[in-house]
Amino acid sequence: MKNSMYKTYEELPLYLNADTVAKLLGISISSAYELMNEEGFPSVRIGKRLIVPKENLQAWVESHLGK
């Protein structure tokens, strides 16, 4: 799996696609799509496209790590 080209949170785009989510979480792209379709995950559907606002992803990760 390729590493993310982003080194800091500030460098991330405002909205993340499945490829970026996969790289950030260290999972496969198919797992990222599954996660993005789960209820409770902060993805937004625009037409057929799924995206994740970066602030919502950070909050989701923190809530699942117990921070």
C-alpha positions in Angstrom: 0.0 0.0 0.0 1.3 3.5 -0.9 2.0 6.0 1.8 0.1 9.2 2.1 1.7 12.2 0.5 0.4 14.3 3.3 2.7 14.8 6.3 0.5 17.0 8.5 -3.3 17.3 9.1 -3.2 20.9 7.8 -2.0 19.7 4.4 -5.1 17.5 3.8 -7.7 18.7 1.4 -11.0 19.8 3.0 -12.8 16.7 1.6 -11.2 13.3 1.4 -11.9 10.6 -1.2 -11.8 6.8 -0.6 -8.2 6.6 -1.8 -7.0 9.3 0.7 -9.0 7.7 3.6 -7.5 4.4 2.8 -3.9 5.8 2.9 -4.5 7.8 6.1 -6.0 4.8 7.9 -3.6 2.3 6.5 -6.3 0.1 5.0 -7.1 -1.1 1.5 -9.3 1.0 -0.8 -12.0 -1.6 -0.7 -12.0 -1.5 3.1 -12.2 2.3 2.9 -15.3 2.1 0.7 -16.9 -0.4 3.1 -16.2 1.9 6.0 -17.5 5.0 4.1 -20.8 3.1 3.5 -21.2 2.2 7.2 -23.8 3.9 9.3 -22.2 6.3 11.7 -19.1 7.0 9.5 -19.0 10.7 8.6 -19.1 10.3 4.8 -21.2 12.5 2.5 -22.7 11.3 -0.7 -22.7 13.8 -3.6 -24.3 12.1 -6.5 -22.5 8.8 -6.8 -19.4 10.0 -5.1 -18.6 9.5 -1.4 -16.4 12.1 0.4 -15.4 12.7 4.0 -14.9 16.2 5.5 -11.4 16.1 7.1 -12.7 17.6 10.4 -15.4 14.8 10.6 -12.8 12.1 10.0 -10.5 13.4 12.7 -13.4 13.5 15.2 -14.5 10.0 14.2 -10.9 8.6 14.6 -10.6 10.3 18.0 -13.9 9.0 19.2 -12.9 5.4 18.2 -9.5 5.7 19.9 -11.0 6.8 23.2 -9.4 10.3 23.2 
